[in-house]
Amino acid sequence: MAHVIRQKKKLIHRVRRIRGQVEAVERALAEEMECDQILQRITACRGAIDSLLAEVLEDHIRYHIIDRHRHRGADPAEIGEELIGVIRSYLR
């Protein structure tokens, strides 16, 4: 997981922003804000989490699938199947 460690500071910063967005949703609910304002905040949270997932997933694909297969000289179909499995498991 050395690639995640290298980006640790950046990823933790993103998680802290997400935490702030979730707290904004909580405040909006507690203050009984309008539905459209609450939905906006929820959508921002979802977008931020999706972006974090995409970044970590991209690194996973690059370092654990592509690089590993590149050294083994694997069949492209095998790489594709593994990639499809990873994407399906994390994008549910």
C-alpha positions as a printed NumPy array, in Angstrom:
array([[  0.   ,   0.   ,   0.   ],
       [  2.958,   2.318,  -0.463],
       [  1.061,   4.269,  -3.105],
       [ -1.699,   5.103,  -0.605],
       [  0.843,   6.078,   2.042],
       [  2.437,   8.535,  -0.416],
       [ -0.95 ,  10.192,  -0.827],
       [ -1.957,   9.789,   2.798],
       [ -1.993,  13.5  ,   3.599],
       [ -4.071,  14.342,   0.526],
       [ -6.557,  11.522,   1.161],
       [ -6.977,  12.406,   4.824],
       [ -7.631,  16.027,   3.816],
       [-10.377,  14.835,   1.45 ],
       [-11.941,  12.716,   4.207],
       [-11.958,  15.712,   6.549],
       [-13.756,  17.796,   3.916],
       [-16.301,  15.004,   3.541],
       [-16.781,  14.969,   7.313],
       [-17.491,  18.707,   7.171],
       [-20.034,  18.156,   4.425],
       [-21.785,  15.423,   6.421],
       [-21.887,  17.736,   9.434],
       [-23.493,  20.378,   7.189],
       [-26.221,  17.858,   6.317],
       [-26.76 ,  17.186,  10.013],
       [-27.018,  20.917,  10.779],
       [-29.44 ,  21.422,   7.884],
       [-31.674,  18.663,   9.236],
       [-31.47 ,  19.963,  12.808],
       [-32.339,  23.475,  11.634],
       [-35.219,  22.112,   9.529],
       [-33.931,  23.704,   6.336],
       [-35.838,  23.362,   3.085],
       [-35.657,  20.016,   1.292],
       [-33.796,  21.464,  -1.688],
       [-31.04 ,  22.798,   0.568],
       [-30.714,  19.46 ,   2.353],
       [-30.652,  17.596,  -0.958],
       [-27.898,  19.912,  -2.216],
       [-25.762,  19.114,   0.797],
       [-26.389,  15.378,   0.459],
       [-25.476,  15.533,  -3.228],
       [-22.23 ,  17.344,  -2.369],
       [-21.374,  14.554,   0.107],
       [-22.095,  11.876,  -2.457],
       [-19.953,  13.637,  -5.048],
       [-17.066,  14.007,  -2.619],
       [-17.217,  10.345,  -1.595],
       [-17.458,   9.251,  -5.23 ],
       [-14.367,  11.332,  -6.043],
       [-12.436,   9.807,  -3.147],
       [-13.494,   6.317,  -4.245],
       [-12.449,   7.03 ,  -7.834],
       [ -9.014,   8.237,  -6.755],
       [ -8.27 ,   5.257,  -4.514],
       [ -9.749,   2.83 ,  -7.062],
       [ -7.587,   4.303,  -9.83 ],
       [ -4.47 ,   3.805,  -7.719],
       [ -5.557,   0.263,  -6.9  ],
       [ -5.967,  -0.532, -10.588],
       [ -2.627,   1.029, -11.532],
       [ -0.539,  -0.548,  -8.769],
       [ -2.243,  -3.846,  -8.023],
       [ -3.597,  -4.911, -11.387],
       [ -1.762,  -3.241, -14.25 ],
       [  1.737,  -3.234, -12.739],
       [  1.424,  -6.78 , -11.416],
       [  0.286,  -8.118, -14.789],
       [  2.856,  -6.101, -16.719],
       [  5.636,  -7.996, -14.952],
       [  4.023, -11.389, -15.536],
       [  3.214, -10.823, -19.19 ],
       [ -0.409, -11.754, -18.563],
       [ -3.082, -12.196, -21.175],
       [ -5.009,  -8.927, -21.799],
       [ -8.31 , -10.818, -21.414],
       [ -7.227, -11.927, -17.939],
       [ -6.383,  -8.337, -16.996],
       [ -9.741,  -7.185, -18.333],
       [-11.667,  -9.753, -16.333],
       [ -9.881,  -8.84 , -13.136],
       [-10.461,  -5.146, -13.8  ],
       [-14.171,  -5.711, -14.412],
       [-14.419,  -7.648, -11.156],
       [-12.758,  -4.876,  -9.19 ],
       [-14.985,  -2.2  , -10.68 ],
       [-18.148,  -4.227, -10.063],
       [-17.236,  -4.922,  -6.457],
       [-16.531,  -1.292,  -5.564],
       [-19.133,   0.559,  -7.623],
       [-22.236,  -1.079,  -6.205]])
